[in-house]
Amino acid sequence: MQFVFDGHNDVLLRLWTHSKDGSDPIAEFADGTTLGHIDARRAREGGLSGGLCAIYIPSGDLVFADPDADGRYITPMAAPLDPLPSLAIATEMAAIALRLDQAGAWRLCRTVKDIRGAMADNIFAAVMHMEGCEAIGADLAALELFYAAGLRSLGPVWSRHNVFGYGVPFAFPMSPDTAPGLTDAGFELVRECNRLGIVVDLAHITEKGFWDVAKTTDQPLVSSHSNAHALTPVARNLTDRQLDAIRESRGLVGINYATAMLRPDGRSDSDTPLADMIRHIDYLVNRIGIDCVGLGSDFDGATIPEEIGDAAGNQKLIAALREVGYGEADLTKLARENWLRILAQAWREDHA
């Protein structure tokens, strides 16, 4: 089994949502469930040893568009969120992450040494991530608070606009060059993340925002859950020019399992073969190198191929890669070591 450290999941969103209906989020994760994609039992079965666990504030007004007769679709952008309710929700999700840690259901990790220790102890290694920073005001005071709670990675925007910048819509076919990039507050957020040692995630940001981060950050460029625009031209995927910049920075792209970002037709359909995933992985490895590709499943946040199903099926992708010729050394890089290298560099760890 190749143990996996994954670049993106939305399990905190699922646990928080179910808690509003009376479910115990600690029990749901620790004891297991048939809901969603990740819990402790299914993670162990699939070799999912840990990952970046997103604090994400849902948009209640988002309705995904259906494809037209030509297969095209453009989902209208979700409206910007009010910062105060966003902060309240983010705090509740962070509290769930901390309670899971206190209960021993997972280990909230702040260093790569922590991650490796949790893996050795067979405990899920969770890293707190924020997907869209509506909960952090332009004064960045809340950033220090979340950092103290364990936040070690963030994406300035989701697929909606906020005080820090502009996100791309869910649309096919479409370029990621859809709107402006970072605002003045967004540039300051990137600089502060560099100071603190927080990964800046380029998933969901516009192409102009991508280049704004690239010229500002002192970290490798990272897009935690994105695929190749050349193969699936949704606005969320990365152009060859963006991929080349990630390669030049020795950064990382995490393969997104979301079928709409894998299929040639851009449709969300669980009847999607693993061959479509292999196609994107091969393309990225050939374009940017084996050292710059990882996994970014989007478990609990997307429609994924039914052949994988949930975290318990993660090794099916590893087996498929092995069958097409990937050796164990390269699989180790794809499954975890590339992510751990990136995190160690961003977090300024010398011996991770």
C-alpha positions as CSV (number, residue, x, y, z in Angstrom):
1,M,0.0,0.0,0.0
2,Q,1.2,3.5,-0.9
3,F,0.2,5.8,2.0
4,V,-1.3,9.0,0.7
5,F,-1.2,12.6,2.0
6,D,-3.9,14.4,0.0
7,G,-3.9,18.1,-0.9
8,H,-7.6,18.9,-0.4
9,N,-10.8,17.7,1.2
10,D,-14.0,19.2,2.5
11,V,-14.7,16.8,5.4
12,L,-14.9,19.7,7.9
13,L,-17.8,21.1,5.8
14,R,-19.6,17.8,5.9
15,L,-19.1,17.4,9.6
16,W,-20.2,21.0,10.3
17,T,-23.3,20.6,8.1
18,H,-24.4,17.4,9.8
19,S,-23.7,18.9,13.2
20,K,-26.4,21.5,12.4
21,D,-28.9,18.6,12.1
22,G,-27.8,17.1,15.5
23,S,-25.1,14.8,14.4
24,D,-22.0,14.4,16.6
25,P,-19.1,15.4,14.3
26,I,-16.5,13.6,16.4
27,A,-18.4,10.3,16.4
28,E,-19.2,10.6,12.7
29,F,-15.5,10.8,11.8
30,A,-14.1,8.5,14.5
31,D,-16.7,5.8,14.4
32,G,-17.4,5.9,10.7
33,T,-20.4,6.6,8.5
34,T,-21.9,5.7,5.1
35,L,-22.1,9.4,4.3
36,G,-19.7,11.4,2.2
37,H,-16.1,10.3,1.4
38,I,-13.9,10.4,4.5
39,D,-13.9,9.1,8.0
40,A,-11.2,7.4,10.1
41,R,-12.1,3.9,9.1
42,R,-12.3,4.5,5.3
43,A,-9.2,6.6,5.4
44,R,-7.3,3.6,7.0
45,E,-8.7,1.2,4.4
46,G,-7.6,3.3,1.5
47,G,-4.2,4.3,2.9
48,L,-5.3,8.0,3.2
49,S,-2.9,8.9,6.0
50,G,-3.8,12.6,6.1
51,G,-4.4,15.8,4.1
52,L,-5.3,19.4,4.0
53,C,-8.7,19.8,5.5
54,A,-10.6,22.9,4.3
55,I,-12.5,25.4,6.3
56,Y,-14.9,26.5,3.6
57,I,-18.0,28.8,3.9
58,P,-20.8,27.5,1.7
59,S,-22.6,29.8,-0.8
60,G,-26.3,29.3,-0.3
61,D,-27.2,30.9,-3.6
62,L,-25.0,28.8,-5.9
63,V,-26.9,26.7,-8.4
64,F,-24.7,24.8,-10.9
65,A,-25.8,25.3,-14.5
66,D,-26.7,22.4,-16.8
67,P,-24.9,22.0,-20.1
68,D,-26.7,23.3,-23.2
69,A,-27.2,21.4,-26.4
70,D,-23.5,21.9,-27.3
71,G,-22.3,20.8,-23.9
72,R,-21.4,24.3,-22.7
73,Y,-22.2,25.7,-19.3
74,I,-21.5,28.8,-17.2
75,T,-22.6,28.8,-13.6
76,P,-23.3,32.3,-12.4
77,M,-20.8,33.5,-9.8
78,A,-21.9,33.1,-6.2
79,A,-22.5,36.4,-4.4
80,P,-19.8,37.7,-2.0
81,L,-20.2,36.7,1.6
82,D,-20.7,38.8,4.7
83,P,-17.5,38.6,6.8
84,L,-19.1,38.4,10.2
85,P,-21.3,35.3,9.6
86,S,-18.3,33.8,7.7
87,L,-16.1,34.3,10.7
88,A,-18.6,32.6,12.9
89,I,-18.9,29.5,10.6
90,A,-15.1,29.3,10.2
91,T,-14.7,29.4,13.9
92,E,-17.1,26.5,14.4
93,M,-15.3,24.4,11.8
94,A,-11.9,25.2,13.4
95,A,-13.5,24.1,16.7
96,I,-14.5,20.8,15.2
97,A,-10.9,20.3,13.9
98,L,-9.6,21.0,17.4
99,R,-12.1,18.7,19.1
100,L,-11.2,15.9,16.7
101,D,-7.6,16.4,17.8
102,Q,-8.4,16.4,21.5
103,A,-10.5,13.2,21.1
104,G,-7.6,11.4,19.4
105,A,-9.8,10.9,16.2
106,W,-7.1,12.7,14.1
107,R,-4.0,14.7,14.8
108,L,-4.0,18.4,13.9
109,C,-0.5,18.9,12.5
110,R,1.5,22.1,12.3
111,T,4.8,20.7,11.0
112,V,5.9,17.9,8.6
113,K,7.4,16.3,11.6
114,D,3.9,16.2,13.1
115,I,2.6,14.6,9.9
116,R,5.2,11.9,9.8
117,G,4.6,11.2,13.5
118,A,0.9,10.8,13.0
119,M,1.4,8.5,10.0
120,A,3.8,6.4,12.0
121,D,1.1,6.2,14.8
122,N,-1.6,5.3,12.2
123,I,-3.6,8.4,13.1
124,F,-5.1,10.7,10.4
125,A,-2.7,13.7,9.9
126,A,-4.9,16.7,9.4
127,V,-3.6,20.1,8.3
128,M,-6.0,23.1,8.7
129,H,-6.6,24.9,5.4
130,M,-8.9,27.8,4.5
131,E,-10.6,27.8,1.1
132,G,-11.6,31.4,0.5
133,C,-10.7,33.9,3.2
134,E,-14.0,35.6,3.8
135,A,-13.6,34.9,7.5
136,I,-10.4,37.0,7.6
137,G,-10.9,40.7,7.4
138,A,-8.7,43.0,5.4
139,D,-6.9,44.0,8.6
140,L,-5.7,40.4,8.8
141,A,-6.2,40.3,12.6
142,A,-8.1,37.0,12.3
143,L,-5.3,35.4,10.4
144,E,-3.1,35.4,13.5
145,L,-5.9,33.8,15.4
146,F,-6.4,31.0,12.9
147,Y,-2.7,30.5,12.6
148,A,-2.5,30.0,16.4
149,A,-5.3,27.4,16.1
150,G,-3.3,25.5,13.5
151,L,-4.0,27.1,10.1
152,R,-1.1,26.3,7.8
153,S,-2.5,26.7,4.3
154,L,-5.1,29.0,2.6
155,G,-6.5,29.9,-0.8
156,P,-7.3,33.7,-0.9
157,V,-10.5,33.1,-2.8
158,W,-13.0,30.3,-3.7
159,S,-15.0,30.6,-6.9
160,R,-16.5,33.9,-5.8
161,H,-15.0,37.4,-5.2
162,N,-13.9,38.8,-1.9
163,V,-11.9,41.5,-0.3
164,F,-8.7,39.8,-1.3
165,G,-9.3,39.0,-5.0
166,Y,-11.4,37.3,-7.7
167,G,-12.3,33.7,-8.3
168,V,-13.1,31.8,-11.5
169,P,-16.6,30.5,-12.3
170,F,-17.5,26.9,-12.8
171,A,-17.7,27.0,-16.6
172,F,-16.9,24.9,-19.7
173,P,-15.2,25.6,-22.0
174,M,-13.6,28.8,-20.6
175,S,-10.2,30.3,-19.9
176,P,-9.3,31.0,-16.3
177,D,-8.6,34.6,-17.4
178,T,-12.1,35.8,-16.3
179,A,-11.6,38.8,-14.0
180,P,-9.0,40.9,-12.2
181,G,-6.5,39.3,-9.8
182,L,-5.5,40.3,-6.2
183,T,-6.6,43.4,-4.6
184,D,-4.3,45.5,-2.4
185,A,-5.5,43.5,0.6
186,G,-4.8,40.3,-1.3
187,F,-1.2,41.3,-1.9
188,E,-0.8,42.0,1.8
189,L,-2.4,38.7,2.6
190,V,0.2,36.9,0.5
191,R,3.1,38.8,2.1
192,E,1.7,38.0,5.6
193,C,1.4,34.3,4.7
194,N,5.0,34.3,3.6
195,R,6.0,35.9,6.9
196,L,4.0,33.4,9.0
197,G,4.8,30.3,6.9
198,I,1.4,29.6,5.5
199,V,1.0,27.9,2.1
200,V,-0.8,30.1,-0.5
201,D,-3.1,27.9,-2.6
202,L,-3.8,29.0,-6.2
203,A,-6.9,26.8,-6.8
204,H,-10.0,28.8,-7.7
205,I,-8.2,32.1,-8.4
206,T,-8.3,33.9,-11.7
207,E,-5.3,33.7,-14.1
208,K,-4.5,37.3,-13.3
209,G,-4.6,36.4,-9.6
210,F,-2.3,33.5,-10.3
211,W,0.3,35.8,-11.8
212,D,-0.2,38.4,-9.0
213,V,0.7,35.7,-6.4
214,A,3.6,34.4,-8.5
215,K,5.3,37.8,-8.5
216,T,4.7,38.4,-4.8
217,T,5.3,35.1,-3.0
218,D,8.6,33.7,-1.8
219,Q,7.1,30.2,-1.8
220,P,6.8,27.5,-4.5
221,L,3.6,27.9,-6.5
222,V,0.9,25.5,-5.4
223,S,-2.6,24.6,-6.8
224,S,-3.9,22.0,-4.4
225,H,-6.7,20.6,-6.5
226,S,-6.6,21.4,-10.2
227,N,-6.0,19.6,-13.5
228,A,-4.8,20.4,-17.0
229,H,-6.8,22.9,-19.0
230,A,-5.4,21.5,-22.2
231,L,-7.3,18.3,-21.6
232,T,-10.4,19.6,-19.8
233,P,-10.9,23.3,-20.5
234,V,-12.9,24.3,-17.5
235,A,-12.0,27.7,-16.0
236,R,-10.8,26.0,-12.8
237,N,-8.0,24.1,-14.6
238,L,-4.5,25.3,-15.3
239,T,-3.1,26.5,-18.6
240,D,0.2,25.3,-19.9
241,R,1.7,28.6,-19.1
242,Q,0.6,28.4,-15.5
243,L,1.9,24.8,-15.3
244,D,5.3,26.0,-16.6
245,A,5.4,28.6,-13.9
246,I,4.7,26.0,-11.2
247,R,7.5,23.8,-12.7
248,E,9.9,26.7,-12.6
249,S,9.2,27.4,-9.0
250,R,9.4,23.7,-8.2
251,G,5.9,23.9,-6.9
252,L,3.0,21.4,-7.0
253,V,-0.3,20.6,-8.7
254,G,-2.6,18.2,-6.8
255,I,-4.8,16.1,-9.1
256,N,-8.4,16.9,-8.5
257,Y,-10.7,13.8,-8.6
258,A,-13.7,16.0,-9.5
259,T,-15.1,14.4,-12.7
260,A,-16.0,17.8,-14.2
261,M,-12.3,18.6,-14.1
262,L,-11.2,15.3,-15.6
263,R,-13.6,14.5,-18.4
264,P,-13.1,15.8,-22.0
265,D,-16.7,17.0,-21.9
266,G,-16.4,18.8,-18.6
267,R,-19.5,17.0,-17.1
268,S,-20.0,16.1,-13.5
269,D,-20.7,12.3,-13.9
270,S,-19.5,9.6,-11.5
271,D,-19.4,7.2,-14.5
272,T,-15.9,8.5,-15.3
273,P,-13.1,6.0,-16.0
274,L,-9.8,6.1,-14.1
275,A,-8.2,6.4,-17.5
276,D,-9.3,10.1,-17.5
277,M,-7.4,10.5,-14.2
278,I,-4.3,8.8,-15.6
279,R,-4.5,11.0,-18.7
280,H,-4.2,14.2,-16.6
281,I,-1.5,12.7,-14.4
282,D,0.5,11.7,-17.4
283,Y,0.1,15.1,-18.9
284,L,1.2,16.9,-15.8
285,V,4.2,14.6,-15.2
286,N,5.3,15.1,-18.7
287,R,4.8,18.9,-18.6
288,I,6.1,19.8,-15.1
289,G,7.9,16.7,-13.9
290,I,7.2,13.9,-11.4
291,D,8.5,16.0,-8.5
292,C,5.7,18.6,-9.0
293,V,2.6,16.4,-9.1
294,G,0.6,15.2,-6.1
295,L,-3.0,14.3,-5.2
296,G,-5.8,16.7,-4.3
297,S,-8.9,14.6,-4.2
298,D,-11.6,17.1,-3.3
299,F,-13.2,14.3,-1.2
300,D,-16.5,15.5,0.4
301,G,-16.5,18.4,-2.0
302,A,-17.1,17.0,-5.5
303,T,-18.5,14.2,-7.6
304,I,-15.7,11.7,-8.0
305,P,-15.3,8.5,-10.2
306,E,-17.5,5.7,-8.8
307,E,-14.7,3.3,-9.3
308,I,-12.9,5.1,-6.4
309,G,-16.1,5.8,-4.5
310,D,-14.6,7.3,-1.3
311,A,-11.4,7.3,0.7
312,A,-11.5,3.5,1.0
313,G,-11.0,3.3,-2.8
314,N,-8.0,5.5,-3.0
315,Q,-5.6,2.6,-3.7
316,K,-7.4,1.8,-6.9
317,L,-5.9,4.9,-8.4
318,I,-2.5,3.9,-7.1
319,A,-3.0,0.4,-8.6
320,A,-4.0,1.9,-12.0
321,L,-0.9,4.1,-12.0
322,R,1.2,1.0,-11.2
323,E,-0.4,-0.9,-14.1
324,V,0.6,1.8,-16.6
325,G,4.2,1.8,-15.6
326,Y,4.7,4.1,-12.6
327,G,7.3,2.6,-10.3
328,E,7.2,2.6,-6.5
329,A,9.7,5.5,-6.1
330,D,7.5,7.7,-8.4
331,L,4.3,6.5,-6.7
332,T,5.8,7.5,-3.3
333,K,6.4,11.0,-4.7
334,L,2.9,11.3,-6.2
335,A,1.2,9.9,-3.1
336,R,2.8,11.9,-0.4
337,E,6.5,13.0,-0.6
338,N,6.0,15.8,-3.1
339,W,3.3,17.4,-0.8
340,L,5.6,16.9,2.3
341,R,8.5,18.6,0.5
342,I,6.3,21.6,-0.4
343,L,4.9,21.9,3.1
344,A,8.3,21.7,4.7
345,Q,9.6,24.5,2.4
346,A,6.6,26.8,3.1
347,W,6.8,26.1,6.8
348,R,10.6,26.6,6.8
349,E,11.5,23.1,8.2
350,D,15.1,22.1,7.4
351,H,14.9,18.4,8.1
352,A,11.4,17.2,7.3
